[in-house]
């Protein structure tokens, strides 16, 4: 069975999985879940993923959820372009770098959190944008320092790894919200190298956005 990716074009978590599927040359079928219209709360989707989040990857025998867990499965089953090192120390460093984004920036800047700031605490758009920029800046400042000595061009050195896979969608989001990025030359160099790869470029939200 060809895997089915339940996807939303602008979701950074789904963007990560699209990148890895492309890098590993895994054919898949995409099914759009329109988060803006609340499709993630529909009963049929909740039956696949009780969290009501994308991405979800149906591999026939089961449905996998959570982007990093899906990527871990893809890394275990498709060895080309490994996402983490086999060396335990190097692996730990890569996971730490990726988690700066996937665990510390992304969850508290997600759409449902931003909406909660408005619905429960009355935050206006300026306050939401300031919240968003604060947590991106905090995380990227740390990640820039953590990767300063990593040989390039990617955060993974000669080839993109899990940290790059998380970085590219996060910088896409930062640019959407006009967050200044000049303070992160190492991260910008890795991002530029990554988006120059055809497999990564093909996963860009503008390339997968459904026709209006």
N, C-alpha and C positions, 0 to 999 in steps of 0.2 A: 504493500500500500504506500502511495505517496503521502508523506506527512502533510497534515493540514495545520497551517498557522493561523490562529485567530488573532487578528492584528488590528491596530489602529495606526494610520499613517504617521501621526504626529507623536505617538507614544515613544518616549526614549527607551523604555524597557523593551518594547517590541522592536525598535530600531536596532538594539544590540543583537537580538536574535537573528534578525534579517542579515546583519553583517556576517555573523558566524556561519549561518547557512550558506551564504554566498562564498565566503572564504573557503569553506570545506566542500564547495560544489555539491551541496545536497539539494536535489530538486524538491520543491514543495508547492503546495497549493495554498493560496492566501484567501482567507475569508475575513472581510472587513467587519469590525465591531465598532460602531460609531459611538465613541464615548461622549461626544458633544450632545448626542440625542438620547443618552441613557441606555443604549442597547446592552451595556454590560450588566444591567439589572434585570434583563428579561429572563424568564424561568428557564428557557432552553440553554441559555449561556451559563446561568448559575448552576445548572446540572453538570456542566463541564468543569467549571471553576467556581466553587462556592464563595471565593473572595470577590468575584465580580471584577476581576482585573485582567488586562492583557499584558503580556502574551499568554496564550495557551497553545500547546503543540500536541495535536492528536497523532500518535504514531501507530494507531490501529489497535494495539493491545491495551493502551491506557492513554490518558491525557496528562501531559506534563505541564506544570505551571511554575511561575517565578523564573525570571529571565536567567539568573545565574545558575539555577538548577537545570534549566533546559540546556544552557551552554555546557554545563558539566557533562550532561548526557551526550551531547553531540561530540564533545572532546573525547569521551570514553569510547564512542562507537565509530568515530571518523578521525583517524590519527593525523591526517594531513593538517598542516598549519596549527600546531598545538597552541592552546590558549594559556597554558601554564607550564612551567618548567618541571622536569622530573626530579630536579634537585630539591630536597625539602626546604632548604633555606631560601633559595630563589623563588620557589613556589609560594612560600609564605609572604615574601616581599610583594610579589605580583598580586596576590589576593588582597593584601593590605591596601595597595594602590587602587585597585578596582573598587574596594569597599568604601574608600573615601567618597566615591561618587554614588555607588549603588546603595550604600547603607546610611551615609551621613548627609549627602546633599539631596539626592533625588526624592527620598520619601517625604521629607518635610517641605519640599517645593512642588509636590505633586498637585494636580488640579483639585483633587478632593480636599486637600489641606487648605489650599488657597480659598476654595469655596467656603470652607468651614470658618475661616477667618472673617469672611464677610457675613455669613449667615448667623454665626453665634456671637461674634465680637464687633460687628459693624465696620470692619475694615473697608476703606474705600480703595480705589485702584492704586493710588499713590502708596498707600500703606502696604498693599499686597506686593507691589513692585519692589518696595524697599525691603520687605521680608525676603523676597526671592533673591534679590541681589546680595543681601547680607550672607545668606547661607552658601550661595555659589562662591562668593569671594573668600569666605572663610575656608571652604574646602579646597578650592583651587590654589590658594596660597600655600596650604600644607602640601598639596600634591606636587606643586612646582619644586618645593624644597626636597621632597622625597625622591624625586626623579632627576635631580640636577646632575648627578654623576652617571646616569644610565647612558651608555653610548647610543647614538641614534642610528637612523633618523626616528624610529618609532620608540615608544616607551619600552617595547619589547626588544629593542636593539635593531637587528637587521630585518625583523619581521614583526607584524602586529601581534599583540597578545591580548589577554583579557583586559588589561588596563587601557589599552588603546580602544578596544571595543566599547568600553564604558565612557571613555573621554569624548569620542566623536559626537555621540548624541547629546552629551552634556554641554559641549561648546555650541552645538546647534541651538540648544535652548537658551544658552546665555546670550547669543546674538539676537535671538527673537525678542528678548527683553532688554536689549541694548546695554548689557552689563559690560563695562570696560575690561578688556583682556590684555592690554599692553604689558601688564606686569608679569605675564606668564610666557616668556619666549620659548622655554623648553616645551611646554604643552602645545603652544601654537605650531612649533616645528613638527611635533609628532602628529598633530591633527592634519597639517598640510600634507605630510607624507602619506597618511592614511587615506585621505579623501582622493588622493591621486591614484589609488589602486582602483581599477574598474569594478572589482567585486564590492568594495565598500561604497563607491560612488553610486552603484546601482541600488543600494539600500536606502539612499537619502529620501526623506519624506516627500520632497517634490517629485521624485521619480515614481513613487508608489501611491500618491494621492489619488483617490478615485475621481473620475470625471464628474463634474457638477451636473 
